Amino acid sequence: MKDLLLITPPFTQLNTPYPATAYLKGFLNTKGIAAFQMDLGIEVILELFSKVGLASIFEKASLDGVSENSQRIFGLKRDYIQTIEEVIAFLQGHKPTLARQICSGNFLPQASRFSQENDLEWAFGNMGMQDKAKHLATLYLEDLSDFIVECLDENFGFSRYAERLGRSANSFDELY
């Protein structure tokens, strides 16, 4: 028998991995079937939120009649491109020491999502630096997501993509 590749589709919840492929792979391996797994959700996000991916997003973005928030993000594009890979590495647990820099307030470029900050010291306390940094890094990514939705692809979302198409489809014919 040939090897099997089990694929988790993109735009599923990134922070709660879908376990079916891992369980299925393990089961198949116990039966002597060579199986491998791949998570396209992580692969797509890592490609998109890299220096090259962000540069491409900013290059392709349409800025006609966009909000002040998107104009601000575009104006800070060098800062976003410069920090994206470190932020992703931090969120993956590869650079936990970056938490202090993220929490300093002058490392991440900030747009409208940061204006939603309430009293972070109260929410996270002095001992919650890692959690506070994860929260701030998430706001940073949500700002970028807002930019993508407004300037490039209105259907973009971290855990869904054009879900309205699936909800409204009444047949299995082509959607377009």
C-alpha positions as CSV (number, residue, x, y, z in Angstrom):
1,M,0.0,0.0,0.0
2,K,1.2,3.5,-0.7
3,D,1.7,6.2,1.9
4,L,-1.3,8.3,3.0
5,L,-1.3,12.0,3.5
6,L,-4.0,13.3,5.8
7,I,-4.6,17.1,5.5
8,T,-6.3,19.5,7.9
9,P,-7.9,22.2,5.7
10,P,-7.0,25.9,6.1
11,F,-9.1,28.4,8.0
12,T,-10.0,26.1,10.9
13,Q,-9.5,27.3,14.5
14,L,-5.7,27.9,14.8
15,N,-5.7,27.9,18.6
16,T,-7.7,24.7,18.9
17,P,-6.1,22.2,16.5
18,Y,-8.5,19.7,14.9
19,P,-7.4,16.3,16.2
20,A,-9.0,14.0,13.7
21,T,-6.0,13.7,11.4
22,A,-3.6,13.0,14.3
23,Y,-5.9,10.3,15.7
24,L,-6.4,8.8,12.3
25,K,-2.7,8.9,11.5
26,G,-1.9,7.1,14.8
27,F,-4.5,4.5,14.2
28,L,-3.3,3.8,10.6
29,N,0.3,3.6,11.8
30,T,-0.7,0.9,14.4
31,K,-2.1,-1.1,11.5
32,G,1.2,-0.9,9.6
33,I,-0.1,1.8,7.1
34,A,2.4,4.6,6.5
35,A,0.4,7.8,7.1
36,F,1.5,11.4,7.4
37,Q,-0.4,14.5,8.3
38,M,-0.2,18.1,7.2
39,D,-2.1,21.1,8.7
40,L,-2.8,23.6,5.9
41,G,-4.3,26.0,8.4
42,I,-0.9,26.6,10.0
43,E,0.9,26.4,6.6
44,V,-1.3,29.1,5.1
45,I,-1.1,31.5,8.1
46,L,2.7,31.1,8.3
47,E,3.0,31.9,4.6
48,L,0.7,34.8,4.8
49,F,2.2,36.2,8.0
50,S,5.8,36.2,7.0
51,K,7.9,39.1,5.7
52,V,7.4,38.0,2.1
53,G,3.7,37.3,2.7
54,L,3.1,40.7,4.3
55,A,5.1,42.5,1.6
56,S,2.9,40.9,-1.0
57,I,-0.3,41.8,0.9
58,F,0.8,45.5,1.1
59,E,1.8,45.5,-2.5
60,K,-1.5,44.1,-3.7
61,A,-3.8,46.1,-1.4
62,S,-6.2,48.6,-2.8
63,L,-6.2,51.8,-0.9
64,D,-9.0,53.6,-2.7
65,G,-11.4,55.1,-0.1
66,V,-10.2,53.0,2.8
67,S,-10.6,53.9,6.5
68,E,-8.1,55.9,8.5
69,N,-7.2,52.6,10.3
70,S,-6.2,50.9,7.1
71,Q,-4.2,54.0,6.0
72,R,-2.4,53.9,9.3
73,I,-1.6,50.2,8.9
74,F,-0.3,50.8,5.4
75,G,1.8,53.7,6.7
76,L,3.3,51.4,9.3
77,K,3.9,48.6,6.8
78,R,7.7,48.6,7.3
79,D,7.2,48.1,11.0
80,Y,4.7,45.3,10.4
81,I,7.1,43.5,8.0
82,Q,10.0,44.0,10.4
83,T,8.2,42.5,13.4
84,I,5.9,39.8,11.9
85,E,8.2,36.8,12.0
86,E,9.3,37.5,15.6
87,V,5.7,37.9,16.7
88,I,4.7,34.6,15.0
89,A,7.7,32.8,16.6
90,F,6.6,34.2,20.0
91,L,3.1,33.0,19.5
92,Q,4.4,29.6,18.5
93,G,6.4,29.4,21.8
94,H,9.7,29.6,20.1
95,K,10.7,33.1,21.5
96,P,9.1,33.4,25.0
97,T,11.7,36.1,25.9
98,L,10.1,38.4,23.4
99,A,7.2,38.9,25.8
100,R,8.9,41.8,27.7
101,Q,9.6,43.6,24.4
102,I,6.0,43.1,23.2
103,C,4.7,44.4,26.5
104,S,7.0,47.5,26.5
105,G,4.5,49.3,24.2
106,N,7.0,50.4,21.6
107,F,7.8,47.1,19.8
108,L,4.5,46.4,18.0
109,P,3.0,48.8,15.5
110,Q,-0.5,49.7,16.7
111,A,-3.8,50.4,15.0
112,S,-7.4,50.4,16.0
113,R,-7.5,47.0,17.8
114,F,-5.1,48.5,20.4
115,S,-7.6,51.3,21.2
116,Q,-9.8,48.6,22.7
117,E,-7.3,47.9,25.5
118,N,-8.8,48.5,28.9
119,D,-6.7,48.3,32.0
120,L,-4.2,45.6,31.0
121,E,-2.4,45.7,34.3
122,W,-5.7,44.9,36.1
123,A,-6.5,42.1,33.6
124,F,-3.0,40.5,33.6
125,G,-1.4,41.7,36.7
126,N,2.4,41.8,37.3
127,M,2.7,38.0,36.9
128,G,0.9,37.7,33.6
129,M,3.5,39.1,31.2
130,Q,3.3,36.0,28.8
131,D,-0.5,36.2,28.7
132,K,-0.4,40.0,28.2
133,A,2.1,39.7,25.4
134,K,0.0,37.0,23.7
135,H,-3.0,39.3,24.0
136,L,-1.1,42.2,22.4
137,A,0.3,40.0,19.7
138,T,-3.2,38.9,18.9
139,L,-4.4,42.5,18.6
140,Y,-1.5,43.1,16.2
141,L,-2.6,40.2,14.0
142,E,-6.2,41.3,14.2
143,D,-5.2,44.7,13.0
144,L,-3.6,43.0,10.0
145,S,-6.7,40.9,9.5
146,D,-8.8,44.1,9.4
147,F,-6.5,45.5,6.8
148,I,-6.7,42.4,4.6
149,V,-10.5,42.4,4.9
150,E,-10.8,46.1,3.9
151,C,-8.1,46.3,1.3
152,L,-7.6,42.9,-0.2
153,D,-10.2,40.2,0.5
154,E,-13.5,40.9,2.3
155,N,-13.9,37.2,2.9
156,F,-10.7,36.7,4.9
157,G,-10.8,35.4,8.4
158,F,-8.4,33.5,10.7
159,S,-10.9,30.7,11.4
160,R,-13.2,30.9,8.4
161,Y,-13.1,31.9,4.8
162,A,-16.1,32.9,2.8
163,E,-18.4,30.9,5.1
164,R,-21.4,32.6,3.6
165,L,-20.8,30.6,0.4
166,G,-21.1,27.3,2.2
167,R,-24.2,28.4,4.2
168,S,-26.0,29.6,1.1
169,A,-25.1,26.9,-1.3
170,N,-28.2,24.8,-2.2
171,S,-26.4,22.4,-4.5
172,F,-23.0,20.9,-5.1
173,D,-22.6,22.6,-8.5
174,E,-19.8,25.2,-8.8
175,L,-20.2,28.2,-6.5
176,Y,-19.3,30.7,-9.2
